[in-house]
């Protein structure tokens, strides 16, 4: 299945228009209309730029109500967890130079509605040129160009001017500058023991035909430099939106916990699973390449040559959350002889009978609407729906074709289409699921389906190695698929440990009292007990 041709023609028209924008000596001609913004670039020291131009608008009343202490509104941005709160319009820009301008029409490509359909009133607006075209994954990141926040009145009587006059700076994750002295001290203490991984993968380089590096960090425990013994190793993966920079504070907290004895001494490898297409989740994919094979046959052997790691399954463990939770669950079930167990938390759907709610295998399956016509929710908070599947998908479509959560799933799970891109799992206009694509998803990436059909061969190396935690109030309804996975494993007579934490959401699963990493401490001791069964656990641990 391909996206509907009317959308394809609209994108083609946008690309044609953007390809001409700013290429001549004169600024782009200004059409007539009431939803037009003229965007200039006046950023000193910045050469010509290209990317996806986004203009955000939010009601002044709503924006000011969210500011504490009457602080001024300095940013207008979307929040995928409340998808319809901010309006965003988009167009591609092939060239924008100093003192030049391009025009964006808020009625051409916008979410949740055209600018001309917004209620009359005052709005804050802000323009962003996403030069890396990765807004869906990273939001505003280093190198992006921003305008100041401008107050306007809708409907507009004339085009509004927005000036891109600020470049988002690169940040040093080791010195974020916005943290407490205690946190900065933890970062400083962990840094000498945290080593960058930048490994060129022959397999991935061969797949892409250009150099592909596997990135991450290796954190060694206190005392590592002074001893000769080997250590159990944890391969840790982050959720959607994570990257090497996001792993730094996590590793600093882990080092502090190992130093005070509330976590056992182990080597932690934080794996960066981000990519231009979203997160590759260390799956072996026809679209992203053989990331699982590259990890298990190239990177891990390389690390075990360079560090004193337990080079055996009983000393290699997996831990990850959300998309990282799916990645670790996949790696454990796909390569059961390599790893001694996974502790996956709030993983993305492991049984596609419940893909955050919708049953992708149902006749005439639709991810936008239920059979009774009601909308499928996707995001909830304290029982209240914050965004529907349709809202989430259509916002992603406006922000760009790469890096979004739905597109990321397709880059991992889908067969490759005739156009060289992953085949869409569902129609972005109607929500209708493509059953041919889903059959491919099932045969290759439905973890529960694979366990059910291959358990006799998998059991000797996998039984007892699956550990999963999810909240009963998971923000993205991921507890549903976990229940189905547990049902399959229980039906097979498999030994597994799948726990549903009452009332916990996607974002507070690890919290116990004042300790925000209590669950991680518990998990680490469970791993250590497998690697070092004779070792006693410190009584002050969780």
C-alpha positions as CSV (number, residue, x, y, z in Angstrom):
1,X,0.0,0.0,0.0
2,X,1.2,3.5,-0.8
3,X,0.1,6.9,0.6
4,X,-2.9,8.3,-1.3
5,X,-1.9,10.1,-4.5
6,X,-3.5,13.4,-3.6
7,X,-1.1,13.7,-0.7
8,X,1.8,12.7,-2.9
9,X,0.8,15.4,-5.4
10,X,0.6,18.0,-2.5
11,X,4.0,17.1,-1.3
12,X,5.4,17.3,-4.9
13,X,3.9,20.7,-5.3
14,X,5.4,21.8,-2.0
15,X,8.8,20.5,-3.0
16,X,8.6,22.3,-6.4
17,X,7.6,25.6,-4.7
18,X,10.3,25.2,-2.1
19,X,12.9,24.3,-4.7
20,X,12.3,27.7,-6.3
21,X,12.2,29.7,-3.1
22,X,15.0,32.0,-2.6
23,X,17.0,30.7,-5.6
24,X,16.8,33.9,-7.6
25,X,18.0,37.4,-6.9
26,X,14.6,38.6,-5.7
27,X,12.6,37.5,-2.7
28,X,9.8,35.0,-3.3
29,X,6.7,36.5,-4.8
30,X,4.0,37.0,-2.2
31,X,0.5,35.5,-3.0
32,X,-2.6,37.0,-1.6
33,X,-4.3,35.5,1.5
34,X,-4.9,35.9,5.2
35,X,-2.8,33.0,6.6
36,X,0.6,33.9,5.2
37,X,3.9,34.4,7.0
38,X,7.0,35.8,5.4
39,X,10.0,34.3,7.0
40,X,13.4,36.0,6.8
41,X,16.8,34.8,7.9
42,X,19.0,37.4,9.7
43,X,21.4,35.2,11.7
44,X,24.9,36.5,11.8
45,X,27.6,34.1,10.7
46,X,25.1,31.6,9.2
47,X,25.3,30.7,5.5
48,X,22.5,29.7,3.3
49,X,20.2,27.1,4.9
50,X,17.6,24.5,3.9
51,X,15.2,22.3,5.9
52,X,11.6,22.1,7.0
53,X,10.1,25.4,7.9
54,X,7.6,25.2,10.7
55,X,5.4,27.9,12.1
56,X,3.7,27.3,15.5
57,X,0.8,29.1,17.0
58,X,-0.8,29.0,20.4
59,X,-3.6,31.0,22.0
60,X,-2.2,33.8,24.1
61,X,-4.6,32.9,26.9
62,X,-3.6,29.3,27.0
63,X,0.1,30.0,26.7
64,X,0.2,32.6,29.4
65,X,-1.9,30.4,31.8
66,X,0.9,27.7,31.6
67,X,3.6,30.1,32.6
68,X,4.6,30.2,36.2
69,X,4.9,33.5,38.0
70,X,3.8,35.5,35.0
71,X,7.0,34.7,33.1
72,X,7.1,35.8,29.5
73,X,6.3,33.2,26.7
74,X,9.7,32.5,25.1
75,X,8.8,29.4,23.0
76,X,5.8,28.0,21.2
77,X,6.1,24.3,20.4
78,X,4.0,21.2,19.9
79,X,3.7,18.5,22.6
80,X,2.9,15.1,21.0
81,X,1.3,14.1,24.4
82,X,-1.2,16.9,23.9
83,X,-1.2,16.9,20.1
84,X,-4.0,19.4,19.3
85,X,-3.0,22.2,21.8
86,X,-0.6,24.0,19.4
87,X,-1.2,24.6,15.7
88,X,1.7,24.0,13.3
89,X,2.1,24.7,9.6
90,X,5.0,23.3,7.5
91,X,6.7,23.6,4.1
92,X,10.1,22.5,2.8
93,X,12.7,25.1,2.0
94,X,15.5,24.2,-0.4
95,X,17.5,27.5,0.0
96,X,17.2,30.4,2.4
97,X,20.0,33.0,2.6
98,X,20.8,36.1,4.5
99,X,18.3,39.0,3.9
100,X,16.1,36.7,1.9
101,X,12.6,35.5,2.6
102,X,10.2,32.6,2.0
103,X,6.5,32.5,2.4
104,X,4.6,29.8,4.2
105,X,0.8,29.5,4.0
106,X,-0.8,28.3,7.2
107,X,-3.6,26.8,5.2
108,X,-1.4,24.5,2.9
109,X,-0.1,21.9,5.3
110,X,-1.1,22.3,8.9
111,X,-2.3,20.5,12.0
112,X,-4.7,20.2,13.7
113,X,-6.4,22.6,11.3
114,X,-5.7,25.4,8.9
115,X,-4.8,28.7,10.3
116,X,-7.9,30.3,8.7
117,X,-10.0,27.9,10.8
118,X,-8.6,29.0,14.2
119,X,-10.9,31.0,16.4
120,X,-10.6,34.7,16.3
121,X,-8.2,36.1,18.9
122,X,-4.6,36.7,19.9
123,X,-1.9,34.1,19.4
124,X,1.8,33.7,20.0
125,X,3.6,32.4,16.9
126,X,7.2,31.3,16.3
127,X,9.0,30.0,13.3
128,X,11.6,27.3,13.2
129,X,13.8,26.1,10.4
130,X,14.5,22.4,11.1
131,X,17.8,22.1,9.2
132,X,18.4,18.5,10.1
133,X,14.8,17.4,9.3
134,X,14.6,15.5,12.5
135,X,12.0,17.5,14.4
136,X,9.8,14.4,14.9
137,X,12.6,12.7,16.8
138,X,14.7,15.5,18.5
139,X,12.5,18.6,18.5
140,X,14.6,21.7,18.4
141,X,18.2,20.6,18.2
142,X,21.7,22.1,17.5
143,X,21.8,24.1,14.3
144,X,18.1,24.8,14.0
145,X,17.1,28.4,13.3
146,X,14.5,30.1,15.5
147,X,12.5,33.3,15.4
148,X,11.4,35.2,18.5
149,X,7.9,34.7,19.8
150,X,5.6,37.2,18.2
151,X,2.1,38.1,19.2
152,X,-0.5,38.4,16.4
153,X,-4.2,38.6,15.9
154,X,-6.2,36.1,13.9
155,X,-7.6,36.4,11.4
156,X,-4.7,38.3,9.9
157,X,-5.3,41.4,7.8
158,X,-1.9,41.1,6.1
159,X,1.1,38.8,6.0
160,X,3.1,38.6,9.2
161,X,6.9,38.8,9.2
162,X,9.0,36.4,11.3
163,X,12.8,36.7,11.5
164,X,15.0,33.7,12.0
165,X,17.7,35.3,14.2
166,X,18.8,32.7,16.6
167,X,20.7,29.4,16.1
168,X,20.1,26.6,18.6
169,X,23.5,26.0,20.2
170,X,25.1,22.6,20.7
171,X,25.0,21.4,24.3
172,X,27.6,19.6,26.4
173,X,25.7,16.8,28.2
174,X,28.5,16.7,30.8
175,X,28.0,20.4,31.7
176,X,24.3,21.2,30.9
177,X,24.5,24.4,33.0
178,X,20.9,24.1,34.3
179,X,21.3,21.4,37.0
180,X,21.9,21.5,40.7
181,X,25.4,21.4,42.2
182,X,24.7,17.8,43.4
183,X,23.8,16.6,39.9
184,X,26.8,18.4,38.4
185,X,29.0,16.7,41.0
186,X,27.6,13.3,40.0
187,X,28.3,14.1,36.3
188,X,31.9,15.1,37.1
189,X,32.5,12.0,39.2
190,X,31.2,9.6,36.4
191,X,32.9,11.3,33.5
192,X,36.4,9.8,33.9
193,X,34.8,6.3,34.0
194,X,32.6,6.8,30.9
195,X,34.1,6.1,27.6
196,X,32.7,6.9,24.2
197,X,31.9,4.1,21.8
198,X,32.3,5.0,18.1
199,X,32.6,1.7,16.2
200,X,32.5,1.4,12.4
201,X,30.3,-1.6,11.6
202,X,31.4,-3.6,8.5
203,X,27.9,-5.1,8.2
204,X,26.0,-1.8,8.4
205,X,28.6,0.0,6.2
206,X,28.1,-2.7,3.6
207,X,24.4,-2.5,3.8
208,X,24.3,1.3,3.3
209,X,27.3,1.7,1.0
210,X,28.7,4.4,3.3
211,X,30.3,4.5,6.7
212,X,27.9,3.7,9.5
213,X,29.1,3.9,13.1
214,X,27.6,2.3,16.2
215,X,27.7,4.8,19.1
216,X,27.2,4.6,22.8
217,X,29.1,4.8,26.1
218,X,30.9,2.3,28.3
219,X,30.6,3.0,32.0
220,X,33.1,1.1,34.2
221,X,32.4,0.6,37.9
222,X,34.4,2.1,40.8
223,X,37.6,0.2,41.3
224,X,37.8,-1.0,37.7
225,X,41.0,0.8,37.0
226,X,42.8,-0.7,40.0
227,X,41.8,-4.3,39.6
228,X,42.1,-7.2,37.2
229,X,38.8,-9.1,37.6
230,X,36.0,-9.1,35.0
231,X,32.6,-7.7,35.5
232,X,29.0,-8.6,34.4
233,X,27.8,-6.2,31.7
234,X,24.5,-4.6,31.1
235,X,23.5,-3.4,27.6
236,X,21.1,-0.5,28.2
237,X,18.9,1.1,25.5
238,X,16.8,4.2,25.7
239,X,13.3,5.0,24.5
240,X,12.1,7.0,21.5
241,X,13.9,10.4,21.4
242,X,17.0,9.2,23.2
243,X,20.5,9.4,22.0
244,X,24.1,9.5,23.4
245,X,23.6,12.9,25.1
246,X,20.4,11.7,26.9
247,X,22.3,8.7,28.3
248,X,24.8,10.8,30.2
249,X,22.7,11.7,33.2
250,X,21.5,8.1,33.4
251,X,25.0,6.8,33.6
252,X,26.0,9.5,36.1
253,X,23.2,8.2,38.4
254,X,24.2,4.6,37.9
255,X,27.8,5.4,38.8
256,X,26.8,7.2,41.9
257,X,24.6,4.3,42.9
258,X,27.4,1.8,42.4
259,X,29.8,4.0,44.4
260,X,27.4,4.1,47.4
261,X,26.7,0.4,47.2
262,X,23.0,0.7,46.3
263,X,23.8,-1.0,42.9
264,X,26.3,-3.8,42.4
265,X,29.6,-3.2,40.4
266,X,28.9,-3.9,36.8
267,X,29.9,-2.5,33.4
268,X,27.1,-0.6,31.7
269,X,27.0,-0.1,27.9
270,X,24.5,2.6,26.9
271,X,23.6,1.9,23.3
272,X,22.5,4.8,21.0
273,X,19.7,3.3,18.9
274,X,18.7,6.7,17.3
275,X,19.0,7.1,13.5
276,X,17.7,9.4,10.8
277,X,14.7,7.2,10.5
278,X,13.8,7.3,14.2
279,X,15.0,4.4,16.3
280,X,16.3,1.2,14.7
281,X,15.7,-0.8,17.9
282,X,18.6,-3.1,17.1
283,X,16.3,-5.1,14.8
284,X,17.6,-6.8,11.6
285,X,15.6,-4.8,9.1
286,X,15.4,-4.7,5.3
287,X,15.1,-0.9,5.6
288,X,17.5,0.0,8.4
289,X,20.0,-2.8,8.0
290,X,21.2,-5.7,10.2
291,X,21.6,-3.8,13.5
292,X,21.0,-6.9,15.7
293,X,23.7,-8.9,13.8
294,X,26.1,-6.0,14.0
295,X,25.6,-5.7,17.7
296,X,26.0,-9.4,18.5
297,X,28.8,-10.3,16.0
298,X,30.8,-7.1,15.7
299,X,30.3,-4.5,18.5
300,X,30.0,-6.9,21.5
301,X,33.1,-8.9,20.6
302,X,35.0,-5.7,20.1
303,X,34.0,-4.3,23.5
304,X,34.9,-7.6,25.2
305,X,38.4,-7.4,23.7
306,X,38.8,-3.9,25.1
307,X,37.2,-4.2,28.5
308,X,37.2,-6.8,31.3
309,X,33.7,-8.0,30.7
310,X,32.2,-11.4,31.5
311,X,32.3,-12.8,27.9
312,X,29.5,-15.3,28.5
313,X,25.7,-15.3,28.4
314,X,25.4,-15.4,32.2
315,X,27.3,-12.2,32.4
316,X,25.5,-10.3,29.5
317,X,22.2,-8.6,30.4
318,X,19.7,-6.3,28.7
319,X,17.7,-3.4,30.1
320,X,15.7,-0.8,28.2
321,X,12.6,1.3,28.4
322,X,9.8,1.9,25.9
323,X,11.3,1.5,22.4
324,X,14.4,0.4,24.2
325,X,12.3,-2.1,26.1
326,X,11.1,-3.6,22.8
327,X,14.7,-3.6,21.5
328,X,16.0,-5.6,24.5
329,X,13.0,-8.0,24.4
330,X,13.7,-8.5,20.7
331,X,17.4,-9.0,21.2
332,X,16.9,-11.5,24.0
333,X,14.3,-13.6,22.0
334,X,16.2,-13.3,18.7
335,X,19.7,-14.0,20.1
336,X,18.9,-16.1,23.3
337,X,22.3,-17.7,23.4
338,X,24.1,-14.4,23.6
339,X,22.3,-12.8,26.5
340,X,21.6,-14.1,30.0
341,X,18.3,-12.2,30.4
342,X,16.4,-9.1,29.6
343,X,14.7,-6.7,32.0
344,X,12.5,-4.8,29.6
345,X,10.3,-2.0,30.9
346,X,7.2,-0.6,29.3
347,X,8.2,-2.1,25.9
348,X,6.5,-1.1,22.6
349,X,3.9,-3.7,21.6
350,X,5.2,-7.3,21.7
351,X,1.9,-8.7,20.4
352,X,0.3,-6.9,17.4
353,X,-3.1,-8.1,18.5
354,X,-2.9,-5.1,20.8
355,X,-0.8,-2.3,19.1
356,X,-1.4,0.3,21.8
357,X,-5.1,-0.7,21.6
358,X,-6.0,-1.6,17.9
359,X,-5.8,-5.3,16.9
360,X,-3.8,-5.1,13.7
361,X,-5.0,-8.6,12.7
362,X,-8.7,-7.9,12.9
363,X,-10.7,-7.8,9.6
364,X,-10.8,-4.3,8.2
365,X,-8.5,-3.2,11.0
366,X,-8.2,0.6,11.5
367,X,-5.9,2.4,13.9
368,X,-8.0,5.6,13.9
369,X,-11.5,4.4,14.7
370,X,-13.0,1.5,16.5
371,X,-15.7,-0.6,15.0
372,X,-18.3,1.6,16.9
373,X,-16.9,4.7,15.2
374,X,-15.1,6.1,18.3
375,X,-11.5,7.2,18.1
376,X,-8.7,5.0,19.2
377,X,-6.9,6.8,22.1
378,X,-3.1,6.7,22.1
379,X,-2.0,8.9,25.0
380,X,-3.6,9.0,28.5
381,X,-2.8,10.7,31.8
382,X,-4.6,9.7,35.0
383,X,-7.3,8.1,33.0
384,X,-7.9,11.1,30.7
385,X,-7.3,10.8,27.0
386,X,-4.7,13.4,25.9
387,X,-4.3,12.4,22.2
388,X,-5.8,10.0,19.8
389,X,-3.9,7.7,17.4
390,X,-5.1,9.9,14.5
391,X,-4.0,13.2,16.0
392,X,-0.6,11.8,16.8
393,X,-0.1,10.4,13.3
394,X,-1.3,13.5,11.5
395,X,0.9,15.8,13.7
396,X,3.9,13.6,12.8
397,X,3.0,13.9,9.1
398,X,3.2,17.7,9.2
399,X,6.4,17.8,11.2
400,X,8.2,15.8,8.5
401,X,8.4,12.4,6.8
402,X,11.4,11.1,8.9
403,X,12.0,10.3,12.5
404,X,8.5,10.2,13.8
405,X,7.2,7.3,16.0
406,X,4.8,5.9,13.4
407,X,7.3,6.2,10.6
408,X,10.0,4.7,12.8
409,X,7.9,1.6,13.4
410,X,7.6,1.2,9.6
411,X,11.3,1.6,9.0
412,X,11.9,-1.2,11.5
413,X,9.0,-3.6,10.8
414,X,7.8,-3.0,7.2
415,X,8.8,-4.6,3.9
416,X,10.5,-2.3,1.4
417,X,8.2,-0.8,-1.2
418,X,8.8,-0.3,-4.9
419,X,9.9,3.2,-4.2
420,X,12.7,2.0,-1.9
421,X,10.9,3.2,1.3
422,X,9.1,1.1,3.9
423,X,5.6,0.2,3.0
424,X,3.1,2.1,5.2
425,X,1.3,0.0,7.8
426,X,-1.8,2.2,7.6
427,X,-3.3,4.9,5.4
428,X,-2.5,8.2,7.0
429,X,-5.8,9.7,5.8
430,X,-8.2,6.9,6.8
431,X,-6.3,4.9,9.4
432,X,-7.0,1.7,7.4
433,X,-4.4,-1.0,8.0
434,X,-2.8,-2.8,5.1
435,X,-3.2,-6.6,5.8
436,X,-0.3,-7.5,3.5
437,X,2.1,-5.3,5.4
438,X,0.8,-6.7,8.7
439,X,1.4,-10.3,7.6
440,X,5.1,-9.3,7.1
441,X,5.1,-7.6,10.5
442,X,3.7,-10.7,12.1
443,X,6.2,-13.1,10.4
444,X,9.2,-11.0,11.3
445,X,8.6,-8.9,14.4
446,X,5.6,-10.0,16.4
447,X,7.5,-11.4,19.4
448,X,4.6,-13.2,20.9
449,X,3.7,-14.9,17.6
450,X,7.3,-16.0,17.1
451,X,7.5,-17.4,20.7
452,X,4.2,-19.3,20.2
453,X,5.4,-20.8,16.9
454,X,9.1,-21.5,17.7
455,X,9.1,-22.2,21.5
456,X,10.4,-25.8,21.3
457,X,13.6,-24.6,19.5
458,X,13.9,-21.4,21.7
459,X,13.1,-22.9,25.1
460,X,16.6,-24.4,25.9
461,X,18.3,-21.0,25.6
462,X,15.4,-18.6,26.5
463,X,13.3,-20.1,29.3
464,X,13.5,-18.0,32.4
465,X,15.3,-15.1,30.7
466,X,12.3,-12.8,30.0
467,X,11.6,-10.2,32.7
468,X,9.1,-7.4,31.9
469,X,7.7,-4.5,34.0
470,X,4.8,-2.2,32.9
471,X,2.4,0.1,34.6
472,X,-1.3,-0.6,34.6
473,X,-1.8,3.0,33.7
474,X,0.9,3.1,31.0
475,X,0.6,6.4,29.1
476,X,0.6,4.7,25.7
477,X,-1.6,1.7,26.7
478,X,1.4,-0.7,26.4
479,X,0.1,-2.9,29.3
480,X,-2.4,-4.4,26.9
481,X,0.3,-6.1,24.7
482,X,2.2,-7.1,27.8
483,X,-0.8,-9.0,29.1
484,X,-1.1,-10.8,25.8
485,X,2.6,-11.7,25.9
486,X,2.2,-13.1,29.4
487,X,-0.8,-15.2,28.2
488,X,1.3,-16.7,25.4
489,X,4.2,-17.5,27.7
490,X,2.0,-19.0,30.4
491,X,0.2,-21.1,27.8
492,X,3.6,-22.5,26.7
493,X,4.5,-23.3,30.2
494,X,7.5,-20.9,29.9
495,X,9.2,-19.5,33.0
496,X,9.0,-15.7,32.8
497,X,8.6,-12.8,35.2
498,X,6.1,-10.2,33.8
499,X,4.9,-7.7,36.4
500,X,2.1,-5.1,36.2
501,X,2.7,-2.2,38.6
502,X,-0.6,-0.8,39.8
503,X,-1.3,2.8,38.8
504,X,2.2,3.4,37.3
505,X,2.5,5.3,34.0
506,X,5.1,5.2,31.3
507,X,7.1,7.9,33.1
508,X,7.0,7.0,36.8
509,X,7.6,3.2,36.5
510,X,11.0,3.3,38.2
511,X,9.9,5.5,41.1
512,X,9.5,4.3,44.7
513,X,9.0,7.0,47.3
514,X,11.7,9.6,46.7
515,X,14.0,7.3,44.8
516,X,13.5,7.8,41.0
517,X,15.7,4.8,40.1
518,X,14.5,2.3,42.7
519,X,13.3,-0.2,40.1
520,X,16.6,0.0,38.2
521,X,18.4,-0.8,41.5
522,X,16.2,-3.8,42.0
523,X,16.8,-5.0,38.4
524,X,20.6,-4.6,38.7
525,X,20.7,-6.8,41.8
526,X,18.6,-9.4,40.1
527,X,21.1,-9.4,37.2
528,X,24.1,-9.6,39.6
529,X,22.6,-12.6,41.4
530,X,22.7,-14.5,38.1
531,X,26.3,-13.5,37.2
532,X,27.6,-13.8,40.8
533,X,25.3,-16.3,42.6
534,X,27.7,-16.6,45.6
535,X,27.8,-12.8,46.2
536,X,25.6,-11.4,48.9
537,X,23.4,-8.4,48.3
538,X,24.0,-5.3,50.4
539,X,21.2,-4.9,52.8
540,X,20.8,-1.2,52.1
541,X,19.9,-2.0,48.5
542,X,16.3,-2.0,47.3
